[in-house]
Amino acid sequence: MKIFKAADIRELDAATIRLEPVTPAGLMERAATTLFQRIKDIVAPDRKVNIFAGPGNNGGDGLVLARLMHEEGWFVRVFLVETGSTQSGEFRLNADRLERSGVIAVLLADPEQFPAIGRDEVIIDAIFGTGLRRPPAGMAAEVIRRINLAGAFVISVDIPSGLFCDDNQRSEGDSVVMASRTITFQFPKLAFMFSGNSRYTGAWEVVDIGLHADAISSMATPFHYIQRETVRPLLRTRDKFDHKGTFGHALLIAGSYGKTGAATLSAGAALRAGAGLVTVHTPASSVLALQSALPEAMVSPDPGNSHVTVMPDLAPFDAVGVGPGLGTDPDSGAVLKELIETSTVPMVLDADALNILSVNREWLDLLSPRMILTPHPGEFRRLTGTDSTDFQLMEEERAFASKYNCVVVLKGAHTSVALPDGNVYFNSTGNPGMATGGSGDVLTGMITALLAQGYEPADAAIAGVYLHGLSGDIALRIHSEESIIAGDILMNIGRAFRETHFTNLSVYL
């Protein structure tokens, strides 16, 4: 699924009106009808509903919604928020329709006019939409603050009022609606991908309002949302006469004294993600534990007892994953540098490999398109030397991938995959239960396995993060967010592949 910026969304609305054809009011009616159908699934019909509408088209959506709810017998109050802006034509049209239906909207021009709202009531926020150009001020900002203090269940239409569609560096936090739920039209909004905005969006979902498919297909955007439909075509099927050699030999350079678990999790994930053979190059002190825990993997013992000191012969291997539990000893750093300089196979750099790179930034010039870096935000900031967050951090991720011609997987609630060509893919799967030690080691193993099977680095990263998150989601069906451990993610990789391969299959056990 594509993610568009605010200007692109306006253009798609216009293209739909032109190509169908449909009137602007007709498109608004369609959007609000779809919205109402979803609200009926969320809100009991005996709840009192208070709709706050601004003068633009987002407010127009709210007015149509109010009329539809009133016509079906809901108790609805409508409040028109004075923002100082001119009312749109569609807003005025639907204000007249609403009045003719028997609902008299109340103009809010003074803070003292803000209504009393019970905690058991519902607020529909339709003040500002994706066309917001500056932070709310005056009466609008005061209404937003009072909505946030009301304690009611808040549903935002398309986007919480006061939140910019894309970059929120200019937003003012106390002038943004804190929605319990956001029902957004046609596409996720770019702002929804960033952790700093989650307190405003609440749980969000997308409803299809029927924007013109050809217009969507033809409009370019660098931003994408990874879903099953994205990943399923990437996955390869196996032939009856394939054998272990067909699916590649993955090498993991991982582990150090006290961190054998990271190597074991990563290797186990590589096996579960389909690598035909997996070898772990690890210190001598880790060999017995690793072979006991994972007999399916082979081990290449390093001469060093506590950490990796030499690079193994790379000739047998189709892909390399380096970093889980590696430690940052200078000997291991020398191995990493040699690996980056000499390896000709695709590679995943994670965890301590990234920590070593962050103190040897001159090595970044050695990166290549066959390499995938998988930092969490802290590791990425150490690599770049900045302290950015959210939108700016994503822009730095894009710039880094372009400058060093590599793939960057920035881990988080919506893990983003930045490609050298400027495209960014945000993940749709995963849950807070995956915030546990070893989860990233599992991801490294999965992506390394896909590379070993011949997947292109971009495809391996996109499929890997989706399947990793889905494995965690399946684990959540069995456990709880508090109880999930990395091994649960590992053990559900096979189920994640099955759910992605096959239509209408939901695996629980």
C-alpha positions as CSV (number, residue, x, y, z in Angstrom):
1,M,0.0,0.0,0.0
2,K,1.2,3.5,-0.8
3,I,1.6,6.3,1.7
4,F,1.1,9.8,0.2
5,K,1.9,13.2,1.5
6,A,-0.9,15.8,2.0
7,A,-0.5,17.5,-1.4
8,D,-0.7,14.1,-3.2
9,I,-3.9,13.2,-1.3
10,R,-5.5,16.4,-2.5
11,E,-4.4,15.6,-6.1
12,L,-5.9,12.1,-5.8
13,D,-9.2,13.5,-4.5
14,A,-9.3,15.8,-7.6
15,A,-8.3,13.0,-9.9
16,T,-11.1,10.8,-8.6
17,I,-13.6,13.6,-9.0
18,R,-12.4,14.1,-12.6
19,L,-12.1,10.5,-13.7
20,E,-15.2,8.8,-12.3
21,P,-16.8,11.4,-12.5
22,V,-18.1,12.2,-9.1
23,T,-18.9,15.6,-7.5
24,P,-16.9,16.8,-4.5
25,A,-20.0,16.5,-2.4
26,G,-20.6,13.0,-3.7
27,L,-17.1,12.0,-2.7
28,M,-17.6,13.5,0.7
29,E,-20.9,11.6,1.1
30,R,-19.1,8.4,0.1
31,A,-16.3,8.9,2.6
32,A,-18.7,9.8,5.5
33,T,-21.0,6.8,4.7
34,T,-18.0,4.5,4.9
35,L,-16.9,6.2,8.1
36,F,-20.4,5.8,9.6
37,Q,-20.5,2.1,8.8
38,R,-17.2,1.6,10.7
39,I,-18.3,3.8,13.7
40,K,-21.4,1.6,14.0
41,D,-19.1,-1.3,14.7
42,I,-17.2,0.6,17.4
43,V,-19.9,2.7,19.2
44,A,-23.1,1.5,20.7
45,P,-26.1,3.3,19.2
46,D,-27.3,4.5,22.7
47,R,-24.2,6.6,23.3
48,K,-24.5,10.3,23.0
49,V,-22.3,11.7,20.2
50,N,-20.8,15.1,20.0
51,I,-19.3,16.1,16.6
52,F,-16.9,19.1,16.4
53,A,-16.5,20.3,12.8
54,G,-14.1,22.9,11.4
55,P,-15.0,24.9,8.3
56,G,-13.1,22.8,5.7
57,N,-13.7,19.5,4.1
58,N,-12.8,17.5,7.2
59,G,-15.6,19.4,8.9
60,G,-17.8,18.7,5.9
61,D,-17.2,15.0,6.5
62,G,-18.3,15.5,10.1
63,L,-21.5,17.2,9.0
64,V,-22.4,14.4,6.6
65,L,-21.7,11.9,9.4
66,A,-24.0,13.8,11.8
67,R,-26.8,13.8,9.3
68,L,-26.5,10.0,8.6
69,M,-26.4,9.3,12.3
70,H,-29.4,11.5,13.0
71,E,-31.4,9.8,10.2
72,E,-30.7,6.4,11.9
73,G,-31.9,7.6,15.3
74,W,-28.6,8.4,17.0
75,F,-28.5,11.3,19.5
76,V,-26.1,13.8,17.9
77,R,-25.0,17.2,18.8
78,V,-23.0,19.3,16.3
79,F,-20.6,22.1,17.2
80,L,-19.1,24.4,14.5
81,V,-15.6,25.5,15.6
82,E,-14.7,29.1,14.7
83,T,-11.2,28.9,13.3
84,G,-11.0,32.2,11.3
85,S,-11.0,30.3,8.0
86,T,-13.5,30.5,5.2
87,Q,-16.1,27.7,5.0
88,S,-15.6,25.4,2.0
89,G,-18.4,25.0,-0.5
90,E,-19.0,21.4,0.5
91,F,-19.1,22.4,4.1
92,R,-21.8,25.0,3.5
93,L,-23.8,22.5,1.3
94,N,-23.8,19.9,4.0
95,A,-24.5,22.4,6.8
96,D,-27.7,23.2,4.9
97,R,-28.5,19.6,4.5
98,L,-27.9,18.9,8.1
99,E,-30.2,21.7,9.2
100,R,-33.0,20.5,6.9
101,S,-32.7,17.1,8.5
102,G,-33.5,18.6,11.8
103,V,-30.1,19.1,13.5
104,I,-29.2,22.6,14.4
105,A,-25.5,23.1,14.7
106,V,-24.1,25.3,17.5
107,L,-21.4,27.8,16.6
108,L,-18.5,27.8,19.1
109,A,-16.9,31.3,19.0
110,D,-16.1,31.6,22.7
111,P,-14.4,29.1,25.1
112,E,-17.3,29.5,27.5
113,Q,-19.6,28.0,24.9
114,F,-17.8,24.7,25.1
115,P,-20.5,22.1,26.1
116,A,-20.6,19.8,29.1
117,I,-19.7,16.3,27.9
118,G,-19.9,13.2,30.1
119,R,-17.2,10.6,30.2
120,D,-19.7,8.1,28.8
121,E,-20.3,10.2,25.7
122,V,-18.4,10.1,22.4
123,I,-16.6,12.9,20.7
124,I,-16.1,12.9,16.9
125,D,-13.2,15.2,15.9
126,A,-13.6,16.7,12.4
127,I,-12.0,20.1,13.0
128,F,-8.9,19.9,10.8
129,G,-7.9,17.3,8.2
130,T,-4.7,16.6,6.2
131,G,-4.7,20.1,4.7
132,L,-3.5,21.7,8.0
133,R,-0.8,24.3,7.2
134,R,-0.1,25.8,10.6
135,P,-0.7,24.8,14.3
136,P,-4.2,25.6,15.6
137,A,-4.5,28.8,17.5
138,G,-7.2,30.9,19.2
139,M,-10.6,29.3,19.6
140,A,-9.6,26.1,17.7
141,A,-6.7,25.5,20.0
142,E,-8.9,26.0,23.1
143,V,-11.5,23.6,21.8
144,I,-8.9,21.0,21.2
145,R,-7.5,21.4,24.7
146,R,-11.0,21.0,26.1
147,I,-11.7,17.9,24.0
148,N,-8.5,16.4,25.5
149,L,-9.7,17.2,29.0
150,A,-13.2,15.9,28.6
151,G,-12.3,12.3,29.3
152,A,-14.7,11.0,26.6
153,F,-14.0,8.4,23.9
154,V,-12.6,10.4,21.0
155,I,-12.7,9.3,17.3
156,S,-10.7,11.5,14.9
157,V,-11.9,11.7,11.3
158,D,-8.9,11.0,8.9
159,I,-6.3,12.5,11.2
160,P,-6.3,14.0,14.7
161,S,-6.9,17.7,14.4
162,G,-3.7,19.7,14.9
163,L,-1.5,16.8,13.7
164,F,0.2,17.5,10.4
165,C,-0.1,14.8,7.8
166,D,3.7,14.5,7.3
167,D,6.3,16.3,9.3
168,N,5.3,17.4,12.8
169,Q,8.3,19.3,13.9
170,R,6.2,22.4,13.9
171,S,3.2,21.0,15.8
172,E,2.3,22.1,19.2
173,G,1.5,19.2,21.4
174,D,-1.2,20.8,23.6
175,S,-3.1,21.8,20.4
176,V,-3.4,18.4,18.9
177,V,-6.4,16.1,19.6
178,M,-5.5,13.0,21.6
179,A,-7.8,10.5,19.9
180,S,-8.8,7.2,21.3
181,R,-9.1,6.0,17.8
182,T,-8.4,7.4,14.3
183,I,-10.3,6.3,11.3
184,T,-8.3,7.4,8.3
185,F,-9.3,7.5,4.6
186,Q,-7.8,5.2,2.0
187,F,-4.2,5.3,3.1
188,P,-2.2,5.4,6.4
189,K,-0.8,8.9,6.9
190,L,3.0,9.3,7.1
191,A,2.7,10.9,10.5
192,F,1.2,7.6,11.9
193,M,4.5,5.8,11.3
194,F,6.3,7.8,14.1
195,S,6.4,7.0,17.8
196,G,6.0,10.6,18.9
197,N,2.5,10.8,17.3
198,S,1.0,7.7,18.7
199,R,-0.3,9.5,21.8
200,Y,-2.5,11.5,19.4
201,T,-3.7,8.9,16.9
202,G,-4.6,6.2,19.4
203,A,-5.4,2.9,17.6
204,W,-5.7,3.8,13.9
205,E,-7.2,2.0,11.0
206,V,-7.7,2.6,7.3
207,V,-11.1,2.6,5.5
208,D,-11.4,2.4,1.7
209,I,-13.4,5.3,0.4
210,G,-13.0,4.4,-3.3
211,L,-10.4,6.8,-4.6
212,H,-9.7,6.1,-8.2
213,A,-7.5,3.0,-8.5
214,D,-5.8,4.2,-11.7
215,A,-4.9,7.5,-10.1
216,I,-3.5,5.8,-7.1
217,S,-1.5,3.4,-9.3
218,S,0.0,6.1,-11.5
219,M,1.0,8.5,-8.7
220,A,4.5,8.0,-7.5
221,T,5.5,8.2,-3.8
222,P,8.7,7.1,-2.0
223,F,6.6,5.9,1.0
224,H,5.0,2.5,1.3
225,Y,3.2,0.3,3.9
226,I,4.2,-3.3,4.0
227,Q,1.3,-5.7,4.0
228,R,0.6,-9.3,3.1
229,E,-0.1,-8.2,-0.5
230,T,3.4,-6.7,-0.6
231,V,5.2,-9.7,0.7
232,R,3.4,-12.7,-0.7
233,P,4.6,-12.1,-4.3
234,L,8.1,-11.9,-3.1
235,L,8.1,-15.3,-1.5
236,R,9.4,-18.2,-3.5
237,T,7.9,-21.6,-3.8
238,R,9.9,-24.8,-3.6
239,D,10.2,-27.5,-6.2
240,K,9.8,-31.2,-5.5
241,F,13.4,-31.9,-6.5
242,D,15.1,-29.0,-4.6
243,H,17.6,-29.9,-1.9
244,K,19.5,-28.2,0.9
245,G,22.0,-26.9,-1.5
246,T,19.3,-25.1,-3.4
247,F,18.5,-22.9,-0.4
248,G,21.9,-21.6,0.3
249,H,24.5,-21.7,3.0
250,A,24.2,-18.9,5.6
251,L,27.1,-17.9,7.8
252,L,26.5,-16.1,11.1
253,I,29.5,-14.5,12.8
254,A,28.1,-14.1,16.3
255,G,28.5,-14.7,20.0
256,S,31.0,-13.9,22.7
257,Y,31.5,-15.1,26.2
258,G,28.2,-14.7,28.0
259,K,26.3,-14.0,24.8
260,T,26.0,-17.3,23.1
261,G,22.2,-17.0,23.3
262,A,22.2,-14.2,20.7
263,A,24.1,-16.5,18.3
264,T,21.8,-19.4,19.0
265,L,18.6,-17.3,18.4
266,S,20.0,-15.9,15.2
267,A,21.0,-19.3,13.8
268,G,17.7,-20.9,14.8
269,A,15.9,-18.1,13.0
270,A,18.0,-18.6,9.9
271,L,17.1,-22.3,9.9
272,R,13.4,-21.6,10.4
273,A,13.4,-19.0,7.6
274,G,14.5,-21.5,5.1
275,A,18.3,-21.5,4.8
276,G,19.5,-24.9,3.5
277,L,22.6,-24.9,5.7
278,V,23.6,-22.6,8.6
279,T,27.1,-22.3,10.1
280,V,27.9,-20.2,13.1
281,H,31.4,-18.8,13.5
282,T,31.7,-18.3,17.2
283,P,34.3,-18.3,20.0
284,A,35.5,-21.6,21.4
285,S,33.6,-21.0,24.7
286,S,30.3,-20.9,22.8
287,V,30.7,-24.1,20.8
288,L,29.3,-26.6,23.2
289,A,26.3,-24.6,24.3
290,L,25.4,-23.7,20.7
291,Q,25.7,-27.3,19.4
292,S,23.7,-28.6,22.3
293,A,20.9,-26.0,21.8
294,L,20.8,-26.2,18.0
295,P,22.0,-29.5,16.6
296,E,20.8,-28.5,13.1
297,A,23.4,-25.8,12.8
298,M,27.1,-26.3,12.1
299,V,29.8,-24.5,14.1
300,S,33.0,-22.9,13.0
301,P,35.0,-22.6,16.2
302,D,37.1,-19.4,16.4
303,P,40.6,-19.8,18.0
304,G,39.6,-17.1,20.5
305,N,38.0,-18.4,23.7
306,S,35.9,-15.3,24.6
307,H,35.4,-13.4,21.4
308,V,35.8,-13.7,17.6
309,T,39.4,-13.1,16.5
310,V,39.7,-14.3,12.9
311,M,37.5,-14.3,9.8
312,P,36.6,-17.8,8.5
313,D,37.0,-18.8,4.9
314,L,33.9,-17.3,3.1
315,A,34.1,-19.5,0.0
316,P,31.3,-21.9,1.1
317,F,28.7,-19.2,2.0
318,D,26.0,-17.5,0.1
319,A,25.2,-14.8,2.8
320,V,26.6,-13.5,6.0
321,G,25.0,-12.1,9.1
322,V,27.4,-10.5,11.6
323,G,26.9,-8.8,15.0
324,P,24.5,-10.7,17.4
325,G,26.3,-11.0,20.7
326,L,29.6,-10.3,19.0
327,G,31.0,-7.8,21.5
328,T,33.2,-4.9,20.6
329,D,36.7,-6.3,21.2
330,P,39.3,-4.7,18.8
331,D,40.0,-8.2,17.5
332,S,36.3,-8.6,16.5
333,G,36.5,-5.1,15.0
334,A,39.4,-6.1,12.8
335,V,37.4,-9.1,11.6
336,L,34.4,-6.9,10.8
337,K,36.6,-4.5,8.8
338,E,38.1,-7.4,6.8
339,L,34.7,-8.9,6.2
340,I,33.3,-5.6,4.8
341,E,36.3,-5.1,2.7
342,T,36.6,-8.6,1.2
343,S,33.2,-10.3,1.2
344,T,31.4,-10.5,-2.2
345,V,28.2,-12.1,-0.8
346,P,25.2,-10.2,0.6
347,M,25.5,-9.4,4.3
348,V,23.5,-8.3,7.4
349,L,25.2,-6.0,9.9
350,D,23.5,-5.9,13.3
351,A,24.0,-5.1,17.0
352,D,27.7,-5.0,17.9
353,A,28.7,-4.9,14.3
354,L,26.9,-1.5,14.2
355,N,28.4,-0.4,17.5
356,I,31.9,-1.1,16.1
357,L,31.0,0.8,12.9
358,S,29.8,3.8,15.0
359,V,33.3,4.3,16.4
360,N,35.0,3.7,13.0
361,R,32.8,5.8,10.7
362,E,35.4,5.9,8.0
363,W,34.5,2.3,7.4
364,L,31.0,3.4,6.2
365,D,32.5,4.2,2.8
366,L,33.1,0.5,2.4
367,L,29.4,-0.3,2.5
368,S,27.7,-1.5,-0.7
369,P,24.2,-2.3,-2.1
370,R,24.5,-5.9,-1.0
371,M,24.7,-4.9,2.6
372,I,21.7,-4.5,5.0
373,L,22.1,-2.6,8.3
374,T,19.5,-3.3,11.0
375,P,19.9,-0.7,13.7
376,H,17.4,0.3,16.4
377,P,17.1,4.2,16.7
378,G,19.9,4.4,19.3
379,E,22.3,2.5,17.2
380,F,21.4,4.5,14.1
381,R,22.0,7.8,16.0
382,R,25.4,6.6,17.0
383,L,26.2,5.8,13.4
384,T,25.1,9.3,12.2
385,G,26.1,11.3,15.3
386,T,22.8,13.0,15.5
387,D,20.0,13.1,18.0
388,S,17.0,13.4,15.6
389,T,13.6,11.7,16.1
390,D,10.6,10.7,14.1
391,F,10.3,12.4,10.7
392,Q,13.8,13.8,10.7
393,L,15.3,10.5,11.8
394,M,13.5,8.9,8.8
395,E,14.9,11.5,6.5
396,E,18.3,10.8,7.8
397,E,17.8,7.1,7.3
398,R,16.9,7.8,3.7
399,A,19.9,10.0,3.2
400,F,22.2,7.4,4.8
401,A,20.9,4.6,2.6
402,S,21.4,6.8,-0.5
403,K,24.9,8.1,0.5
404,Y,26.3,4.7,1.4
405,N,24.3,2.8,-1.2
406,C,23.0,0.2,1.2
407,V,19.7,-0.9,2.8
408,V,18.8,0.4,6.2
409,V,16.3,-1.4,8.4
410,L,15.4,1.1,11.3
411,K,13.7,-1.0,13.9
412,G,10.6,0.1,15.8
413,A,6.8,-0.2,16.0
414,H,6.6,0.5,12.3
415,T,10.1,-0.8,11.3
416,S,11.2,1.2,8.2
417,V,13.3,-0.2,5.3
418,A,15.1,2.5,3.5
419,L,16.5,1.7,0.0
420,P,19.4,3.4,-1.8
421,D,16.9,4.8,-4.4
422,G,15.1,6.8,-1.7
423,N,12.1,4.5,-1.2
424,V,11.0,3.7,2.3
425,Y,8.8,0.8,3.4
426,F,7.1,0.9,6.8
427,N,6.1,-2.4,8.4
428,S,2.5,-3.2,9.4
429,T,3.1,-6.2,11.6
430,G,4.5,-6.6,15.2
431,N,3.4,-5.7,18.7
432,P,4.9,-4.3,22.0
433,G,5.5,-7.8,23.3
434,M,8.4,-8.0,20.8
435,A,10.3,-5.4,22.8
436,T,12.4,-8.1,24.5
437,G,16.0,-9.2,24.4
438,G,16.9,-11.3,21.4
439,S,14.1,-10.2,19.1
440,G,16.6,-8.3,16.9
441,D,18.8,-11.4,16.7
442,V,15.9,-13.4,15.3
443,L,15.4,-10.7,12.7
444,T,19.0,-10.9,11.7
445,G,18.9,-14.6,11.2
446,M,15.7,-14.4,9.1
447,I,17.0,-11.7,6.8
448,T,20.4,-13.6,6.4
449,A,18.5,-16.8,5.5
450,L,16.5,-15.0,2.8
451,L,19.7,-13.6,1.4
452,A,21.3,-17.0,1.4
453,Q,18.3,-18.3,-0.7
454,G,19.0,-15.7,-3.3
455,Y,16.5,-12.9,-2.4
456,E,17.6,-9.5,-3.4
457,P,18.7,-7.4,-0.4
458,A,15.6,-5.1,-0.7
459,D,13.2,-8.0,-0.9
460,A,14.9,-9.9,1.9
461,A,14.7,-6.8,4.2
462,I,11.0,-6.1,3.3
463,A,9.9,-9.7,3.6
464,G,12.1,-10.3,6.7
465,V,10.7,-7.5,8.8
466,Y,7.1,-8.4,7.8
467,L,7.5,-12.1,8.6
468,H,9.4,-11.2,11.8
469,G,6.5,-9.0,13.0
470,L,3.9,-11.5,12.0
471,S,5.7,-14.2,14.0
472,G,5.4,-11.9,17.0
473,D,1.7,-11.3,16.3
474,I,1.1,-15.1,16.1
475,A,3.0,-15.5,19.4
476,L,0.7,-12.9,20.9
477,R,-2.3,-15.0,20.1
478,I,-0.9,-17.7,22.4
479,H,0.9,-15.5,25.1
480,S,0.6,-12.0,26.3
481,E,2.6,-8.8,25.5
482,E,4.3,-9.2,28.9
483,S,5.3,-12.8,28.4
484,I,6.6,-13.0,24.8
485,I,10.3,-13.9,24.6
486,A,12.5,-14.0,21.5
487,G,12.2,-17.8,21.4
488,D,8.4,-17.5,20.9
489,I,9.0,-15.3,17.9
490,L,11.5,-17.9,16.6
491,M,9.1,-20.8,17.0
492,N,6.3,-19.0,15.1
493,I,8.4,-18.2,11.9
494,G,7.0,-21.2,10.1
495,R,3.4,-20.2,10.9
496,A,4.1,-16.7,9.7
497,F,5.3,-18.1,6.3
498,R,2.1,-20.2,6.1
499,E,-0.2,-17.3,6.8
500,T,1.6,-15.2,4.2
501,H,1.7,-17.9,1.5
502,F,-1.9,-19.1,1.8
503,T,-5.2,-17.1,1.5
504,N,-7.7,-17.0,4.3
505,L,-5.4,-18.9,6.7
506,S,-5.0,-17.8,10.3
507,V,-2.8,-20.0,12.4
508,Y,-3.3,-20.0,16.2
509,L,-1.4,-23.1,17.3
